[in-house]
Amino acid sequence: MREVLNIFALTSPLFVLVLIGYLLTRMFGWPKTASDALTRFVFSVAIPAFLFRLMSDFAGMPHVDARLLFVYFGGCLAVYAGARAIARYAFRMDGAAQSVFAMGGIFSNNVLLGVPMAQITLPAASMPAVSLVLVFNSLLLWTLVTVSVEWARHRDLSLAGFGKTARSVVLNPVVAGILAGTAWGYTGLRLPHVADATLALLSASAVPMSLVALGMGLAEYGIRAGLRQSMVISALKLFVFPALVWLLARLAALAPAETLAVVLLAALPTGANVYLMARQFATLEGPIASALVLSTTLASLSTPIALALVAAAAR
């Protein structure tokens, strides 16, 4: 119980910042242009600066067990398959809608919420594991949903489509920041003082600004559309997925720091990228938007509890 209360104490300010962003838009009328500009700054500048600075000392960080990728993404594939079956037989969805529905159960909000929560709640030894999952997450899951939807609609997969997906992932500012920081770390050189101090200031803004931006973004979505589907998506995302990842981590005998990292990322609410997928493939926009709001609200309770349980089990 004490562990649960400690983690609630650590994480509650994060969700208060999300609430502040939500209220700025809903109650004080901040325009969508303000939300878009703040989100763009956080995603393109603040978070990449934080991750570059973090990974610039990658060579001196603890070793990362590559098995965590099989644990995390093995859990992704298992939940994805089960969610597609639920979408098909319980909700009678077509193949494209099944793909997006299932992605809602595994694609975490691991940039705007995951990075701040990891920085606040996890030991320093967990951060390389978090960064490794972030690098592969967009590439693998965007590829998975693209293949799944295109196959369902056209039964035709093109090499050009794969190339476009891979290029967009590599040029993603978050992934680019991690890769560039890691490359710098392997040179063995220290960042010049001016560069390091500048990155430190930008990094300090990443946590609060990302959470306010998340709250402002959530204010744009409603919760009524497709409520039954969004409830199932939220249950898969917040309970089934992290439980399965934790079980796989135990079976793989991952170290406690890496287990905490993968369970935290799995226990996060549905990411806004899934809404972009729904928009791109013109299916299930309402239920996915509803799932973003519902899962983020529930995660303020469920994610700290999940972390506390995993920390207690590791003792």
C-alpha positions, -999 to +999 in steps of 0.1 A: +000+000+000+028+024+008+044+017-026+011+025-043+008+058-024+044+067-031+039+063-069+006+082-067+024+110-050+051+110-078+026+108-107-003+129-096+015+162-106+018+148-141-019+142-144-026+176-128-006+192-157-027+172-182-058+186-165-044+221-167-040+218-204-075+203-207-090+233-188-071+259-207-089+247-239-123+237-225-128+265-199-106+293-210-110+290-247-074+286-258-076+280-296-066+248-314-038+268-330-022+272-296-025+234-289-011+226-323+019+250-319+027+237-284+024+201-295+047+207-325+073+224-303+072+196-277+073+168-303+099+184-326+122+202-302+118+196-264+114+158-264+141+152-290+165+175-271+158+156-239+164+122-256+195+134-274+210+146-242+200+115-224+214+092-251+246+112-257+261+093-227+247+060-241+281+042-241+284+048-203+249+036-196+240+001-182+237-027-208+202-031-223+189-066-226+176-070-262+152-096-250+130-067-237+121-061-274+107-096-277+089-092-244+073-059-253+065-065-290+056-102-284+030-088-260+019-064-287+014-091-313-006-113-289-029-086-278-032-073-314-044-108-326-069-111-297-082-076-302-088-083-339-108-114-330-129-093-306-135-066-332-145-092-358-168-114-338-181-091-311-185-059-331-187-073-367-160-049-380-143-052-414-106-058-417-095-022-417-115-013-387-103-045-369-067-033-375-072+002-361-093-012-332-065-036-323-039-009-325-058+011-299-051-017-275-013-017-279-001+017-291+009+037-260+012+074-255+049+069-249+062+103-259+039+129-244+032+108-213+056+079-212+088+099-213+078+122-184+065+093-163+097+073-169+118+102-159+098+108-127+091+072-116+118+049-129+154+044-119+181+058-142+190+022-153+155+019-169+159+048-193+180+031-220+153+004-221+126+030-226+146+046-254+151+013-271+114+006-272+107+041-284+130+036-314+113+004-325+077+013-315+067+036-343+085+016-370+071-018-361+035-008-352+030+017-380+043-010-404+020-036-388-012-015-391-003-004-427+003-040-438-029-051-421-051-024-435-037-026-470-040-064-471-076-062-458-086-037-485-065-045-515-046-078-509-016-059-524+015-049-505+040-026-522+077-022-515+072+016-521+047+017-493+071+000-469+099+024-479+077+054-473+067+041-438+103+034-429+115+068-441+088+087-421+098+068-390+135+075-393+128+112-399+105+113-369+120+139-346+118+116-315+135+087-333+160+110-349+169+125-315+175+090-300+196+078-329+217+110-331+222+110-294+233+074-294+257+080-323+272+109-304+275+088-273+296+062-291+321+088-302+332+091-266+332+129-268+315+151-242+290+177-254+305+213-254+293+232-223+272+257-243+254+228-262+249+208-231+235+238-211+212+247-240+199+211-243+195+210-205+172+240-206+152+226-234+150+192-217+137+208-185+107+221-205+099+187-221+080+172-191+056+200-182+050+213-217+043+178-231+017+171-204+000+205-209+000+198-247-015+164-241-043+179-220-050+205-247-052+178-273-076+157-253-100+186-250-105+183-288-120+148-285-154+137-271-161+105-252-196+095-264-188+081-299-185+043-299-184+041-261-187+003-260-158-001-284-137+025-266-143+007-232-130-025-246-100-008-262-092+009-229-095-024-210-071-041-234-047-012-233-046-006-195-050-040-181-046-069-206-015-056-224+006-046-193-004-079-175+008-099-205+040-079-208+047-084-172+042-122-175+065-124-205+091-103-186+090-128-158+093-158-181+123-141-198+138-133-164+144-096-174+161-074-148+139-054-125+148-021-141+139-033-176+108-050-164+096-017-149+103+000-182+084-023-204+054-026-180+052+012-177+052+017-214+025-011-218+004+004-190+002+039-206-031+050-222-038+048-260-015+071-280-027+099-302-010+082-332-039+057-332-062+086-339-040+096-368-042+060-381-080+061-379-080+094-398-055+081-424-075+049-431-109+066-426-123+042-401-133+042-364-124+078-358-151+083-331-144+052-309-106+059-311-110+095-300-132+083-272-107+057-262-079+084-260-099+104-234-112+074-215-079+055-213-060+087-203-085+094-175-084+058-162-046+057-165-042+083-138-052+055-114-043+023-132-007+031-143+006+040-108-010+008-095+006-013-122+040+002-114+036-003-077+025-040-082+055-047-104+079-030-080+065-050-051+068-083-071+104-076-079+114-076-042 
